[in-house]
Amino acid sequence: MSTKGTARAAGHDLYANEGTDIAARGQAVVGTGIAIGLPHNTYARIAPRGSLVVKYRLSTNAGVTDSDYRGEQKVVLPNLGDPPYRVEKGDRIAQLIIETIDYRELHEVSHLDDTNRGDQGFGSSDPTMDQRVMAQKGKAYMETNEISARAFGQFYGRGETTSILR
């Protein structure tokens, strides 16, 4: 059975129904022993548990369950770390978050409206960085002049500070 850590938690904790070993830089599919029935206009998103990501570099992949699926909820756990990891039966391995679906049709258009961000990609909306978009040989790239230690740690997804760039 899934549980919620607190009354206002977004996700329901999912538990391993079996023990398994996950090799370093490998992944495993771990069963939870539960099946769910979702309302018509929703889907379930399987999300990582923050503590597993920070402490052991375990994340989740393949995280969408449609409302018409009735089989067992399984979690794809990639081990992004160097040491192998052992999942024990009963361990909390992921979160199940129920989200509403917008069923509007997509329409092809010849152009998009302008925004301040434009086509600036990954990291371009992070206010902790002093960034400039430079044009070089017709291609845009981002130049980062400074990055905080916190942003640096988040960028590498490890929650640790290894250096400060200036």
PyMOL commands that set and color helices and strands:
alter all, ss='L'
color gray80, all
select helices_A, chain A and resi 50-56+149-155
alter helices_A, ss='H'
color red, helices_A
select strands_A, chain A and resi 12-15+20-22+27-35+42-47+64-66+72-78+85-87+92-100+130-136+139-146
alter strands_A, ss='S'
color yellow, strands_A
deselect
rebuild
show_as cartoon
